[in-house]
Amino acid sequence: MHTDLFLALLDRENPRGHPVLAALLYAFCPAAAGWWLAGIDPLPRFDPHWQVLVDRSAGHTLKSALIQRGFEGLLDEARSYIQRVDDYRLRQGTLLAPKRCLTLHGIDIAFEKRFRHSHALEAIGGEWANFFEYLRAWVYHSPRWEETIGANNAETWSLASLQVRISSAHPTAVFPAWSLGKQGDALPAFGLLTTQTADGDLLRIDLLLRGVNAKIARAQPAPEIWRLDRETGEARLARACLSDAELAGWIDRLAVLARQGPYLPLGVFHNRNACRECGFRNVCYNDRGEPDWPRLEKVGGVRS
């Protein structure tokens, strides 16, 4: 899920067609780049892990966050689910992220409670899976990230703006990143939400490693970027894969493709899970959740 990218597209400090963002978006899906360059803004989908960091940064406990989101009638169910996951983790301790195993089933929520919380459910994407993912992210993933990074307990998560600039020939892009204070460090660490298939995030990682926190002097050292795995809860220090010249070359080539096309809907053809989480899903799929083939044919002719 590329929530940070979609939020960067909506940041008015970034002009539409910004070459860095256009290149990132084209690498994610050419059709998405075509829609954005045609003037369509993304509609970010509900992101349980992102929302957990939003709520933690606001000083919420899990209980207060659930109540604020309208799930005050499901606190007992939330406790029961967490206990079930704890018990399962004890039995499957040798597995990586056992809480995501298919053999771990959720809990039954009575129909009347599901109905009573329908409005709250719509606010988190209309799927009960998001509710349980939110619980897992809060209870298991974010504490593990904090422990691995070496967070200062007196500090909290905060959303920062990284100013990303590859070279003097490229304009600066503003990109959101989660900041977390570290023990004994003057500078915070930054977290980038990724998945186990994080190879698709290498371009984002290399770009953010060139980022500068907008609130800190530009003479600061390169930021420490951590890959926060949504699936396993692991945190790994990110390393650059490309030199400055190589990164600039790839950005330039992808930006040209973003301007000129083709805008093939690759996600529709080979990775519809990514489509479910895409901010441009509403223009590629119809109300029945099926690919809108006439629109998808149209995007191939879009020009900025």
C-alpha positions as semicolon CSV with decimal commas, in nm:
position;residue;x (nm);y (nm);z (nm)
1;M;0,000;0,000;0,000
2;H;0,149;0,332;-0,111
3;T;-0,036;0,573;0,119
4;D;0,266;0,803;0,143
5;L;0,286;0,835;-0,236
6;F;-0,083;0,918;-0,272
7;L;-0,057;1,180;0,004
8;A;0,245;1,331;-0,170
9;L;0,037;1,361;-0,488
10;L;-0,226;1,552;-0,289
11;D;0,029;1,787;-0,129
12;R;-0,013;2,123;-0,302
13;E;0,357;2,195;-0,255
14;N;0,414;1,932;-0,523
15;P;0,297;2,050;-0,866
16;R;0,105;1,804;-1,080
17;G;0,344;1,630;-1,313
18;H;0,639;1,663;-1,074
19;P;0,899;1,438;-1,242
20;V;0,999;1,252;-0,924
21;L;0,641;1,175;-0,824
22;A;0,539;1,099;-1,182
23;A;0,825;0,850;-1,205
24;L;0,730;0,684;-0,876
25;L;0,367;0,662;-0,980
26;Y;0,452;0,521;-1,323
27;A;0,667;0,253;-1,156
28;F;0,369;0,168;-0,933
29;C;0,119;0,154;-1,223
30;P;0,129;0,335;-1,559
31;A;-0,251;0,377;-1,559
32;A;-0,236;0,561;-1,225
33;A;0,024;0,800;-1,370
34;G;-0,200;0,857;-1,671
35;W;-0,500;0,949;-1,455
36;W;-0,295;1,182;-1,234
37;L;-0,143;1,366;-1,529
38;A;-0,493;1,400;-1,675
39;G;-0,598;1,599;-1,366
40;I;-0,753;1,329;-1,146
41;D;-0,658;1,324;-0,777
42;P;-0,618;0,995;-0,589
43;L;-0,859;0,886;-0,317
44;P;-0,633;0,715;-0,062
45;R;-0,778;0,391;0,071
46;F;-0,799;0,313;0,441
47;D;-0,456;0,194;0,555
48;P;-0,468;0,016;0,896
49;H;-0,095;0,050;0,964
50;W;-0,084;0,415;0,862
51;Q;-0,390;0,486;1,076
52;V;-0,232;0,318;1,380
53;L;0,063;0,558;1,354
54;V;-0,177;0,852;1,312
55;D;-0,365;0,751;1,626
56;R;-0,051;0,678;1,828
57;S;0,094;1,016;1,728
58;A;-0,225;1,178;1,863
59;G;-0,161;1,019;2,203
60;H;-0,437;0,760;2,188
61;T;-0,444;0,426;2,363
62;L;-0,590;0,137;2,167
63;K;-0,911;0,165;2,370
64;S;-0,952;0,538;2,315
65;A;-0,870;0,501;1,944
66;L;-1,138;0,232;1,899
67;I;-1,392;0,444;2,085
68;Q;-1,306;0,750;1,875
69;R;-1,351;0,547;1,557
70;G;-1,696;0,431;1,670
71;F;-1,613;0,078;1,786
72;E;-1,688;0,128;2,154
73;G;-1,937;-0,162;2,137
74;L;-1,666;-0,404;2,022
75;L;-1,407;-0,361;2,297
76;D;-1,476;-0,709;2,436
77;E;-1,448;-0,861;2,089
78;A;-1,117;-0,677;2,038
79;R;-0,983;-0,821;2,365
80;S;-1,100;-1,170;2,270
81;Y;-0,929;-1,149;1,931
82;I;-0,600;-1,026;2,082
83;Q;-0,611;-1,309;2,337
84;R;-0,669;-1,560;2,060
85;V;-0,372;-1,424;1,868
86;D;-0,156;-1,434;2,183
87;D;-0,248;-1,798;2,243
88;Y;-0,178;-1,886;1,881
89;R;0,160;-1,708;1,890
90;L;0,260;-1,916;2,192
91;R;0,176;-2,238;2,008
92;Q;0,344;-2,132;1,681
93;G;0,642;-1,949;1,821
94;T;0,885;-2,073;1,555
95;L;0,687;-1,919;1,268
96;L;0,749;-1,569;1,137
97;A;0,436;-1,357;1,192
98;P;0,216;-1,653;1,295
99;K;-0,074;-1,412;1,348
100;R;-0,115;-1,394;0,969
101;C;-0,139;-1,770;0,915
102;L;-0,451;-1,896;0,742
103;T;-0,503;-2,145;1,023
104;L;-0,564;-1,858;1,266
105;H;-0,928;-1,765;1,223
106;G;-1,086;-1,444;1,342
107;I;-1,367;-1,425;1,593
108;D;-1,738;-1,426;1,526
109;I;-1,909;-1,091;1,569
110;A;-2,284;-1,112;1,617
111;F;-2,491;-0,986;1,326
112;E;-2,663;-0,718;1,533
113;K;-2,325;-0,579;1,639
114;R;-2,199;-0,584;1,283
115;F;-2,510;-0,396;1,174
116;R;-2,480;-0,145;1,460
117;H;-2,122;-0,067;1,359
118;S;-2,182;-0,042;0,984
119;H;-2,108;0,333;0,975
120;A;-1,784;0,288;1,168
121;L;-1,692;0,005;0,934
122;E;-1,745;0,223;0,627
123;A;-1,495;0,471;0,771
124;I;-1,225;0,201;0,772
125;G;-1,284;0,082;0,418
126;G;-1,598;-0,127;0,471
127;E;-1,408;-0,449;0,550
128;W;-1,387;-0,634;0,881
129;A;-1,041;-0,750;0,777
130;N;-0,927;-0,389;0,825
131;F;-1,057;-0,392;1,182
132;F;-0,853;-0,699;1,272
133;E;-0,548;-0,573;1,080
134;Y;-0,570;-0,249;1,277
135;L;-0,563;-0,446;1,603
136;R;-0,262;-0,653;1,489
137;A;-0,075;-0,343;1,375
138;W;-0,135;-0,169;1,708
139;V;-0,064;-0,456;1,946
140;Y;0,219;-0,638;1,765
141;H;0,376;-0,438;1,485
142;S;0,422;-0,081;1,608
143;P;0,573;-0,188;1,947
144;R;0,817;-0,417;1,765
145;W;0,917;-0,135;1,530
146;E;0,978;0,095;1,826
147;E;1,186;-0,166;2,007
148;T;1,400;-0,248;1,702
149;I;1,464;0,115;1,611
150;G;1,553;0,194;1,973
151;A;1,282;0,449;2,034
152;N;1,290;0,687;2,325
153;N;0,979;0,620;2,533
154;A;0,943;0,992;2,592
155;E;0,906;1,047;2,221
156;T;0,620;0,952;1,996
157;W;0,548;0,898;1,631
158;S;0,501;1,213;1,427
159;L;0,439;1,274;1,059
160;A;0,727;1,465;0,902
161;S;0,790;1,614;0,559
162;L;1,101;1,500;0,378
163;Q;1,235;1,725;0,106
164;V;1,366;1,494;-0,163
165;R;1,606;1,625;-0,425
166;I;1,823;1,404;-0,642
167;S;2,043;1,672;-0,798
168;S;2,051;2,043;-0,876
169;A;1,883;1,961;-1,208
170;H;1,578;1,813;-1,035
171;P;1,312;2,005;-0,844
172;T;1,252;1,925;-0,477
173;A;0,958;1,700;-0,392
174;V;0,786;1,695;-0,053
175;F;0,721;1,343;0,075
176;P;0,556;1,233;0,403
177;A;0,743;0,997;0,634
178;W;0,689;0,877;0,989
179;S;0,944;1,008;1,238
180;L;1,035;0,840;1,567
181;G;1,273;0,982;1,828
182;K;1,572;0,761;1,918
183;Q;1,752;0,722;2,247
184;G;2,061;0,937;2,266
185;D;2,025;1,066;1,909
186;A;1,976;1,428;1,812
187;L;1,811;1,323;1,487
188;P;1,501;1,105;1,455
189;A;1,469;0,789;1,251
190;F;1,217;0,775;0,967
191;G;0,994;0,481;0,887
192;L;0,875;0,369;0,545
193;L;0,588;0,119;0,547
194;T;0,668;-0,171;0,316
195;T;0,581;-0,539;0,267
196;Q;0,782;-0,859;0,239
197;T;0,780;-0,805;-0,137
198;A;0,964;-0,479;-0,073
199;D;1,165;-0,502;-0,395
200;G;0,887;-0,293;-0,546
201;D;0,974;-0,019;-0,297
202;L;1,340;0,014;-0,386
203;L;1,286;0,333;-0,587
204;R;1,096;0,494;-0,298
205;I;1,364;0,384;-0,050
206;D;1,649;0,523;-0,261
207;L;1,464;0,851;-0,302
208;L;1,384;0,895;0,066
209;L;1,744;0,819;0,159
210;R;1,819;1,147;-0,022
211;G;1,555;1,327;0,183
212;V;1,597;1,607;0,435
213;N;1,360;1,679;0,723
214;A;1,205;2,018;0,643
215;K;1,223;2,120;1,012
216;I;1,596;2,058;1,044
217;A;1,885;2,247;0,887
218;R;1,974;2,133;0,538
219;A;2,331;2,061;0,651
220;Q;2,218;1,759;0,851
221;P;2,349;1,408;0,772
222;A;2,147;1,176;0,550
223;P;1,837;1,052;0,736
224;E;1,815;0,705;0,884
225;I;1,536;0,525;0,698
226;W;1,382;0,205;0,834
227;R;1,168;-0,035;0,634
228;L;0,864;-0,115;0,849
229;D;0,723;-0,446;0,729
230;R;0,342;-0,453;0,740
231;E;0,326;-0,832;0,725
232;T;0,588;-0,948;0,974
233;G;0,630;-0,647;1,201
234;E;1,004;-0,642;1,132
235;A;1,204;-0,321;1,102
236;R;1,516;-0,321;0,886
237;L;1,756;-0,037;0,821
238;A;1,728;0,067;0,457
239;R;2,032;0,082;0,232
240;A;2,068;0,259;-0,101
241;C;2,085;0,035;-0,407
242;L;2,156;0,302;-0,669
243;S;2,417;0,573;-0,698
244;D;2,299;0,932;-0,735
245;A;2,366;0,920;-1,109
246;E;2,185;0,587;-1,154
247;L;1,885;0,707;-0,954
248;A;1,865;1,031;-1,153
249;G;1,879;0,834;-1,477
250;W;1,596;0,602;-1,378
251;I;1,382;0,892;-1,255
252;D;1,438;1,079;-1,582
253;R;1,348;0,777;-1,796
254;L;1,037;0,694;-1,594
255;A;0,929;1,059;-1,592
256;V;0,945;1,065;-1,974
257;L;0,726;0,754;-1,989
258;A;0,487;0,915;-1,744
259;R;0,454;1,218;-1,969
260;Q;0,423;1,025;-2,295
261;G;0,274;0,688;-2,207
262;P;0,178;0,417;-2,273
263;Y;-0,050;0,399;-1,967
264;L;-0,109;0,027;-1,945
265;P;-0,325;-0,087;-1,648
266;L;-0,070;-0,344;-1,537
267;G;-0,222;-0,382;-1,192
268;V;-0,554;-0,495;-1,337
269;F;-0,381;-0,764;-1,539
270;H;-0,140;-0,910;-1,285
271;N;-0,186;-0,770;-0,932
272;R;-0,541;-0,685;-0,834
273;N;-0,447;-0,690;-0,467
274;A;-0,249;-0,374;-0,538
275;C;-0,554;-0,234;-0,719
276;R;-0,767;-0,283;-0,407
277;E;-0,532;-0,049;-0,221
278;C;-0,479;0,203;-0,502
279;G;-0,599;0,562;-0,479
280;F;-0,707;0,550;-0,844
281;R;-0,918;0,236;-0,809
282;N;-1,239;0,437;-0,852
283;V;-1,146;0,532;-1,209
284;C;-1,021;0,187;-1,315
285;Y;-1,306;-0,020;-1,165
286;N;-1,682;0,021;-1,179
287;D;-1,931;0,013;-0,890
288;R;-1,953;-0,367;-0,915
289;G;-1,581;-0,402;-0,846
290;E;-1,508;-0,509;-1,204
291;P;-1,248;-0,352;-1,435
292;D;-1,403;-0,063;-1,628
293;W;-1,264;-0,163;-1,966
294;P;-1,392;0,143;-2,161
295;R;-1,220;0,373;-1,914
296;L;-0,906;0,163;-1,915
297;E;-0,895;0,191;-2,293
298;K;-0,935;0,566;-2,256
299;V;-0,642;0,608;-2,021
300;G;-0,410;0,478;-2,292
301;G;-0,479;0,793;-2,490
302;V;-0,443;1,036;-2,197
303;R;-0,175;1,303;-2,231
304;S;-0,069;1,558;-1,975
